[in-house]
Amino acid sequence: MKHRIVVLGAGYAGAFSATFLARQLHSDDFEITVVNAEPDFVERLRLHQLAAGQELRHRPLAKVFTGTDIRLRLARVTSVDAEHRTVAVAVAVADGDGDGDGIDRLEYDTLLYALGSTTADHGVPGVDEHAYHVAARPAALRLRARLDELDEGRHVLVVGGNLTAIEAATEFAESRPGLRVSLATSGELGGWLGPKARRHMLRAFDRFGITVHEHTAIERVEEAVAIAADGTAFTADATVWAAGFAVHPIAAASGLQVEPNGQITVDRQMRSVSHPNVYAAGDSVFVIGDNGLPYPMSCASAGPTSKAATAAIIGDLTGRKVAPTTFSYIGNHISLGRNDGLFQLVDGDARAKPGALRGRTAARVKSAIINTAAWAVSHPTFGKPNHKYRLAATRKHSPSRAAA
């Protein structure tokens, strides 16, 4: 019987990991199944563009996985049972392949958990019911449909002061100049940026006519208004919630050991510390970077965590040595519309360096980074030979075999 590897999620971390494993492991010994709710690889870093009305390149996962022997299962993961090594997925009852309740259960020998994150509502009432977000493709399309309904002069309020909020606000203002865009953040907008970068960002907000409300915490969202902690009411025809990310609760309910925020607790090779046949990558994993700080939930986490997880899986299953992975963090790239941007480098303590790449050049750099990331998903072994490693006759899930 083949060793069953199930990969949950086909975002940056999941899709890259699955294709890399498929090109390194022998198909006679291994069966790789990817479970994903969407039929396409979704460039999450561009979803604010999709919501603004722009078209994104179509990247079907079936095409991405062509020639890899990966089994693609289009379904939504509803739960994981780490003790019994099963994954429950929602299926159409009419399909006839579930157990009668619209749920199908997949068994695995090795699991790679890469379900990523979603928007964090921070317990604010009304966010789920009345706010929009851009953390998933269906949500971005829902927001796009709402923006299409708005006449000139209508108001869009973006809540949040992080990268997603900044990019969403500037994208909406540039792509839909007839709308009035404002942003409310509980702190100082771009306060973590260096002085040159922050001045450039604020000039962009002024150029687009975006009104900024700093030190304004939104504590309730209603159908056409957002209420701040001081009682100020901000009328909005569309409230866009971009106040950070949270992991899906599936991991915490699975029996896996997790951190207080729900991220999976792992060793340096991305193995679950409670269930060593489970590995994690992307936003769903808790990683301490080389600077001693937790890795942020961002695109920066997908590459290193995927590299570490796939190396560990290959090593554990084939008996090969697991090489160490570095977890460095060099900075933030931020788009300010299609023709402007920032690339803020940080030091070893994750503090902004004085200088920053700005303007059209920064926008081009970010576009190149995103395009390269998407290309790498379907070319995971570029520059490296493909292998077809066989399953070891005797193998142990033991971190002691990993490189320190």
C-alpha positions as CSV (number, residue, x, y, z in Angstrom):
1,M,0.0,0.0,0.0
2,K,1.3,3.5,-0.9
3,H,2.1,6.0,1.9
4,R,-0.7,8.5,1.8
5,I,0.4,12.2,2.1
6,V,-2.5,14.7,2.3
7,V,-1.9,18.4,1.9
8,L,-4.6,20.7,3.2
9,G,-4.7,24.0,1.3
10,A,-3.3,25.0,-2.0
11,G,-2.2,28.6,-1.4
12,Y,1.4,29.7,-1.7
13,A,2.6,27.3,1.0
14,G,0.4,24.3,0.2
15,A,0.7,24.3,-3.6
16,F,4.4,24.8,-3.5
17,S,4.9,22.0,-1.0
18,A,2.7,19.6,-2.8
19,T,4.4,20.0,-6.2
20,F,7.9,19.9,-4.6
21,L,7.0,16.6,-2.8
22,A,5.5,15.1,-5.9
23,R,8.7,15.8,-7.9
24,Q,11.0,14.4,-5.2
25,L,9.1,11.3,-4.0
26,H,8.6,8.1,-6.1
27,S,5.0,7.7,-7.2
28,D,5.2,3.9,-6.7
29,D,5.6,4.5,-3.0
30,F,3.7,7.7,-2.3
31,E,0.2,9.0,-3.0
32,I,-0.2,12.7,-2.7
33,T,-3.7,14.3,-2.3
34,V,-4.2,18.1,-2.2
35,V,-7.5,19.3,-0.7
36,N,-8.6,22.8,-1.6
37,A,-11.9,24.6,-1.7
38,E,-11.0,26.6,-4.9
39,P,-10.2,25.1,-8.3
40,D,-7.6,27.8,-9.0
41,F,-4.4,28.8,-7.3
42,V,-5.3,32.1,-5.7
43,E,-2.8,34.9,-5.5
44,R,-3.9,36.2,-2.1
45,L,-1.4,39.1,-2.3
46,R,-3.5,40.4,-5.2
47,L,-7.0,40.0,-3.9
48,H,-7.3,43.7,-3.1
49,Q,-6.8,44.3,-6.8
50,L,-9.5,41.8,-7.6
51,A,-11.9,43.6,-5.2
52,A,-11.0,46.9,-6.8
53,G,-12.2,45.6,-10.2
54,Q,-9.1,44.3,-11.9
55,E,-8.8,40.9,-13.5
56,L,-6.2,38.4,-12.2
57,R,-4.5,35.7,-14.2
58,H,-6.4,32.4,-14.2
59,R,-4.2,29.6,-12.7
60,P,-6.1,26.3,-12.6
61,L,-4.7,23.9,-10.0
62,A,-5.3,21.0,-12.4
63,K,-2.9,22.7,-14.8
64,V,-0.4,23.6,-12.0
65,F,-0.3,19.9,-11.0
66,T,-0.1,18.5,-14.5
67,G,2.5,15.7,-14.7
68,T,2.9,15.4,-11.0
69,D,0.5,12.5,-10.2
70,I,-1.1,14.7,-7.5
71,R,-4.7,14.0,-6.7
72,L,-6.7,17.2,-6.4
73,R,-9.7,17.1,-4.2
74,L,-11.9,20.2,-4.5
75,A,-13.6,20.3,-1.1
76,R,-13.7,22.4,2.0
77,V,-11.9,21.1,5.1
78,T,-14.3,21.0,8.1
79,S,-12.2,19.2,10.7
80,V,-9.0,17.2,11.4
81,D,-8.8,14.2,13.7
82,A,-5.1,13.9,14.5
83,E,-5.6,10.8,16.7
84,H,-7.3,8.8,14.1
85,R,-5.4,10.4,11.1
86,T,-8.5,11.5,9.2
87,V,-9.7,14.7,7.6
88,A,-13.3,15.6,7.2
89,V,-14.3,17.6,4.1
90,A,-17.6,19.0,3.0
91,V,-19.0,17.5,-0.2
92,A,-22.2,17.8,-2.3
93,V,-24.6,15.1,-1.0
94,A,-25.6,14.5,-4.6
95,D,-22.0,13.3,-5.4
96,G,-22.7,10.1,-3.5
97,D,-19.2,9.8,-2.1
98,G,-19.9,11.1,1.4
99,D,-21.3,9.3,4.4
100,G,-24.8,10.6,4.0
101,D,-24.3,13.9,5.9
102,G,-22.4,15.7,3.1
103,I,-19.1,14.9,4.8
104,D,-16.4,12.7,3.4
105,R,-13.4,11.4,5.4
106,L,-9.9,11.1,4.1
107,E,-7.3,8.9,5.8
108,Y,-3.7,9.9,5.8
109,D,-0.3,8.6,6.9
110,T,1.4,12.0,6.7
111,L,-0.5,15.3,6.9
112,L,0.8,18.7,5.8
113,Y,-1.5,21.4,7.2
114,A,-1.4,24.6,5.1
115,L,-4.9,26.1,5.5
116,G,-3.5,29.6,6.1
117,S,-5.4,32.4,7.8
118,T,-8.5,34.5,7.5
119,T,-9.4,38.0,8.6
120,A,-9.4,38.6,12.4
121,D,-12.6,40.2,13.7
122,H,-11.1,40.7,17.2
123,G,-14.6,40.0,18.6
124,V,-16.0,43.2,17.2
125,P,-19.8,42.9,16.9
126,G,-21.2,43.1,13.4
127,V,-18.0,42.4,11.4
128,D,-19.2,39.0,10.1
129,E,-22.6,40.3,9.3
130,H,-21.9,43.7,7.8
131,A,-18.2,44.1,6.8
132,Y,-16.4,43.0,3.8
133,H,-12.8,41.7,3.5
134,V,-10.2,40.6,1.0
135,A,-8.6,37.5,2.8
136,A,-10.2,35.0,0.3
137,R,-11.3,35.1,-3.3
138,P,-15.0,34.7,-2.7
139,A,-14.9,37.5,-0.2
140,A,-13.0,39.7,-2.6
141,L,-15.5,39.0,-5.3
142,R,-18.4,39.8,-2.9
143,L,-16.8,43.2,-2.1
144,R,-16.2,43.8,-5.8
145,A,-19.9,43.3,-6.5
146,R,-20.8,45.7,-3.7
147,L,-18.4,48.4,-5.1
148,D,-20.0,47.9,-8.5
149,E,-23.3,48.9,-7.0
150,L,-22.1,52.2,-5.5
151,D,-22.7,55.4,-7.4
152,E,-20.1,58.3,-7.5
153,G,-19.6,60.0,-4.2
154,R,-20.5,56.9,-2.1
155,H,-18.2,56.2,0.9
156,V,-15.9,53.2,1.5
157,L,-14.4,52.8,4.9
158,V,-11.3,50.6,5.4
159,V,-10.7,49.5,8.9
160,G,-7.1,48.6,9.9
161,G,-3.6,50.1,9.7
162,N,-1.5,47.1,8.4
163,L,-0.2,46.3,5.0
164,T,-3.5,44.9,3.7
165,A,-5.4,48.0,4.8
166,I,-2.9,50.4,3.2
167,E,-2.9,48.4,0.0
168,A,-6.7,48.1,-0.1
169,A,-7.4,51.8,0.5
170,T,-5.0,53.0,-2.1
171,E,-6.1,50.4,-4.6
172,F,-9.8,51.3,-4.2
173,A,-9.1,55.1,-4.4
174,E,-7.0,54.7,-7.6
175,S,-9.2,52.2,-9.4
176,R,-12.5,53.8,-8.4
177,P,-11.8,57.5,-8.2
178,G,-15.5,58.4,-8.0
179,L,-15.8,56.8,-4.5
180,R,-14.8,58.5,-1.3
181,V,-12.3,56.3,0.6
182,S,-11.3,56.7,4.2
183,L,-9.3,54.6,6.6
184,A,-9.7,54.2,10.4
185,T,-6.9,52.6,12.4
186,S,-6.5,52.1,16.2
187,G,-2.8,53.3,16.0
188,E,-0.6,55.4,13.9
189,L,-0.9,54.6,10.2
190,G,2.4,53.1,9.0
191,G,4.0,53.9,12.4
192,W,6.4,51.0,12.0
193,L,7.9,52.4,8.8
194,G,11.0,54.5,8.6
195,P,10.5,58.3,8.3
196,K,11.1,58.5,4.5
197,A,8.8,55.6,3.8
198,R,6.1,56.9,6.0
199,R,6.2,60.4,4.4
200,H,6.0,58.8,1.0
201,M,3.0,56.7,2.0
202,L,1.2,59.7,3.5
203,R,1.8,61.7,0.3
204,A,0.2,58.9,-1.6
205,F,-2.9,59.0,0.7
206,D,-3.1,62.7,0.1
207,R,-2.8,62.3,-3.6
208,F,-5.6,59.9,-3.7
209,G,-7.8,62.0,-1.4
210,I,-8.0,59.3,1.3
211,T,-9.1,60.5,4.7
212,V,-7.2,59.0,7.6
213,H,-8.6,58.6,11.1
214,E,-5.7,57.6,13.4
215,H,-6.1,56.3,17.0
216,T,-9.6,55.4,16.1
217,A,-10.7,51.9,17.3
218,I,-13.9,50.6,15.7
219,E,-15.9,48.7,18.3
220,R,-19.1,47.9,16.4
221,V,-20.1,47.6,12.7
222,E,-23.7,48.1,11.5
223,E,-25.2,47.9,8.1
224,A,-24.2,51.4,7.0
225,V,-22.1,52.7,9.8
226,A,-19.1,51.9,11.9
227,I,-19.0,53.0,15.5
228,A,-15.7,54.0,17.1
229,A,-14.8,53.5,20.8
230,D,-15.4,57.2,21.5
231,G,-18.9,57.0,20.0
232,T,-18.0,58.6,16.7
233,A,-20.2,57.2,13.9
234,F,-18.6,56.7,10.4
235,T,-21.2,56.3,7.7
236,A,-20.1,53.8,5.1
237,D,-21.7,52.2,2.1
238,A,-19.1,49.5,2.4
239,T,-17.0,48.8,5.4
240,V,-13.9,46.8,4.6
241,W,-12.4,45.0,7.5
242,A,-8.6,44.7,7.2
243,A,-7.5,44.7,10.9
244,G,-5.2,41.7,10.9
245,F,-5.3,37.9,10.4
246,A,-6.3,34.9,12.4
247,V,-5.8,31.2,11.8
248,H,-8.8,28.9,11.2
249,P,-10.0,27.2,14.3
250,I,-9.7,23.7,12.7
251,A,-6.2,23.1,14.1
252,A,-7.1,24.0,17.6
253,A,-10.1,21.5,17.5
254,S,-8.0,18.7,15.9
255,G,-6.1,17.5,19.0
256,L,-2.9,19.1,17.8
257,Q,-0.9,21.2,20.2
258,V,-1.4,24.9,19.3
259,E,-0.4,28.3,20.6
260,P,-2.9,30.6,22.3
261,N,-3.7,32.2,18.9
262,G,-4.5,28.8,17.3
263,Q,-1.2,28.4,15.3
264,I,0.2,24.9,15.3
265,T,3.2,24.4,17.7
266,V,6.1,22.8,15.8
267,D,9.8,22.0,16.0
268,R,12.3,23.7,13.8
269,Q,11.5,21.2,11.0
270,M,7.8,22.2,11.1
271,R,6.7,18.9,12.7
272,S,3.8,19.1,15.2
273,V,5.3,18.7,18.7
274,S,2.3,16.6,19.7
275,H,1.8,14.5,16.5
276,P,5.0,14.1,14.5
277,N,3.3,12.7,11.4
278,V,1.7,16.1,11.0
279,Y,3.6,19.0,9.5
280,A,2.5,22.7,9.0
281,A,3.5,25.5,6.7
282,G,2.4,29.1,6.1
283,D,0.3,31.3,8.3
284,S,-1.0,28.3,10.3
285,V,2.3,27.5,11.9
286,F,4.0,29.2,14.9
287,V,7.7,29.9,14.0
288,I,10.3,31.9,15.9
289,G,12.5,33.7,13.3
290,D,16.3,33.9,13.4
291,N,15.8,37.3,15.0
292,G,14.1,35.7,18.0
293,L,10.6,37.1,17.1
294,P,7.5,35.3,16.0
295,Y,7.2,35.1,12.2
296,P,4.4,37.4,11.0
297,M,1.4,36.0,9.2
298,S,2.4,37.2,5.7
299,C,3.8,36.1,2.4
300,A,7.2,36.0,4.1
301,S,6.3,32.9,6.0
302,A,5.2,30.7,3.1
303,G,8.6,30.1,1.5
304,P,10.8,29.2,4.5
305,T,8.2,27.2,6.3
306,S,7.3,25.2,3.1
307,K,11.0,24.5,2.5
308,A,11.5,23.3,6.1
309,A,8.3,21.2,6.1
310,T,9.0,19.4,2.7
311,A,12.7,18.8,3.7
312,A,11.5,17.2,6.9
313,I,8.8,15.1,5.2
314,I,11.3,13.8,2.6
315,G,13.9,13.1,5.3
316,D,11.6,11.4,7.7
317,L,10.0,9.2,5.0
318,T,13.1,8.3,3.0
319,G,15.8,8.3,5.7
320,R,17.7,11.2,4.2
321,K,19.3,13.9,6.4
322,V,17.1,17.0,7.1
323,A,19.0,20.2,6.3
324,P,18.3,23.2,8.5
325,T,16.3,26.1,7.2
326,T,16.9,29.8,7.9
327,F,14.0,32.0,9.0
328,S,15.2,35.5,8.2
329,Y,12.9,38.5,7.7
330,I,14.1,41.3,5.6
331,G,11.2,43.7,5.3
332,N,7.8,44.7,3.8
333,H,6.8,45.5,0.3
334,I,3.7,47.6,0.0
335,S,1.8,48.6,-3.1
336,L,0.2,52.1,-3.3
337,G,-1.9,51.5,-6.3
338,R,-0.5,50.1,-9.6
339,N,2.3,52.6,-10.1
340,D,3.6,53.4,-6.7
341,G,4.9,51.5,-3.7
342,L,7.4,51.0,-0.9
343,F,10.0,48.4,0.0
344,Q,10.9,48.9,3.6
345,L,14.0,46.9,4.8
346,V,14.3,46.0,8.5
347,D,17.3,45.2,10.7
348,G,17.9,42.1,12.8
349,D,15.5,43.3,15.4
350,A,12.7,43.8,12.8
351,R,13.0,47.6,13.1
352,A,12.7,49.7,10.0
353,K,16.0,50.9,8.5
354,P,16.2,54.6,7.7
355,G,16.0,54.2,3.9
356,A,13.4,52.6,1.7
357,L,12.8,51.9,-1.9
358,R,10.0,54.1,-3.1
359,G,7.8,55.0,-6.0
360,R,7.5,53.2,-9.4
361,T,10.6,51.2,-8.9
362,A,9.3,49.8,-5.6
363,A,6.0,48.9,-7.4
364,R,7.9,47.0,-10.1
365,V,9.9,45.2,-7.4
366,K,6.8,44.1,-5.6
367,S,5.1,43.0,-8.9
368,A,8.2,40.9,-9.7
369,I,8.2,39.3,-6.3
370,I,4.6,38.3,-6.6
371,N,5.0,37.0,-10.1
372,T,8.0,35.0,-9.1
373,A,6.1,33.5,-6.2
374,A,3.2,32.4,-8.5
375,W,5.6,31.0,-11.0
376,A,7.5,29.1,-8.3
377,V,4.4,27.2,-7.3
378,S,4.4,25.2,-10.6
379,H,8.2,25.2,-10.9
380,P,9.3,24.2,-7.4
381,T,12.5,22.4,-8.4
382,F,13.8,25.0,-10.8
383,G,17.6,25.0,-10.6
384,K,17.5,21.7,-8.7
385,P,17.3,18.2,-10.1
386,N,14.1,16.2,-9.7
387,H,14.5,13.0,-7.6
388,K,12.3,10.0,-7.0
389,Y,13.2,9.0,-3.5
390,R,11.8,5.7,-2.3
391,L,10.0,5.1,1.0
392,A,12.5,3.8,3.6
393,A,12.0,0.3,4.8
394,T,12.3,1.4,8.4
395,R,11.7,5.0,9.3
396,K,11.3,7.0,12.5
397,H,9.6,10.3,13.1
398,S,12.4,11.6,15.3
399,P,13.8,15.1,15.4
400,S,17.1,13.6,16.5
401,R,17.9,12.7,12.9
402,A,17.4,16.3,11.8
403,A,20.3,18.7,11.5
404,A,20.6,21.0,14.5
